[in-house]
Amino acid sequence: MSFFPIRRYRLFDDPFDRFFGDQLDFFDPWRDFDTFPAALSIQPNAFRWVDEPLRLAHHHHRNNHPGSTRPHAEKFRVQLNVAGFNPESIKTKVEGRKVIVEAKQEDRQPDGDFHTRELRKSYELPEHADATHLASYVTPNNMFVIEVPIKNPEAEQRLQQASTDTQSLAQFGSYRDPFFDYTGFLGGSDFEPHIVDKGNNQKQLELTVGMKDCKPQEIKVSVKNNELIVQGEHRHKDKNRSERSFFFKSTTLPPGTQIDQLQSHVTDDGQLKIEAPFVEQKETPKPIEAEKKEGDK
């Protein structure tokens, strides 16, 4: 058994950083714009939306609890190199279970000569993909990114069961953070989390997710603050095209998780197992307003 390295990323202080390098992998068009609308009011000139997220385009606000794992915990993601095409010429459309990308670029010379390039790519959407929330954008390094959230009926059923299961909530201890969505954490993702008593007053948070269709080298486990992110990447290349397809799963870890001690490995039966020590809270955190009043006395 060999452990995967855990890559660690911070939330972005500089809005321009999120559009470059590995940080781009953690730019989430649904959540980041809701969390940091002011920081993203200025965008690099080379970044352009093709399909804006609905909540961004219509100024919707998230109604979930802080730290909720419910919105778009799983996504379908594709990257396509569009170097040589003006972002304004790129269009997407959905036909049935396919998302189609089209672009046309015409370069005219002063002497009347011209050169035309055209592109058309189609991608099969996975089952339960919610194409009404498709988002796409062109990055500064000329990558066209399509992201589509995936509805998960099984997760929705687990979420419904977790909302009435007080015994499952008890495993986190008598004092729980009122700002964390424990119900969403237990039932809103595919990670199957649970707390294990290791003895000697030691507890451990364990999460498992099926990875039978992925090779170990195609899996990346990362942490962005208290958000656990599991990504898979499959590359396809032949003489006519080069593509990368992705899957993305994430969940927000509960208070008490010792994130700096996270470990992960793939079991013999194809399960990705993630573990971290868990420390129960000794008392319920006080609201910020209450702390301020006590400090004023």
Buried (B, 14 or more C-beta within 10 A) or exposed (E): EEEBEBBEBEEBEEBBEBBBEEBBBBBBBBBBBBBBEEBBEEBEEEBBBBBBBEBBEEEEEBEEBEBBBBBBBBBBBBBBBBEEBBBEBBEBEBEEEEBEBBBBBEEEEEEEEEEEEEBEBEBEBEEEBBBEBBBBBBBBEBBBBBBBBBEBEEBEEBBEEBEEBEEBBEBBBEBBBEEBBBBBBBBBBBBEBEBEEEEEEEBBBBBBBEBEEBEEEBBBBBBBEBBBBBBBBEEEEEEEEEBBBBBBBBBBBBBBBEBEEBBBBBEEEEBBBBBBBBBBBEEEBEEEEEEEEEEEE
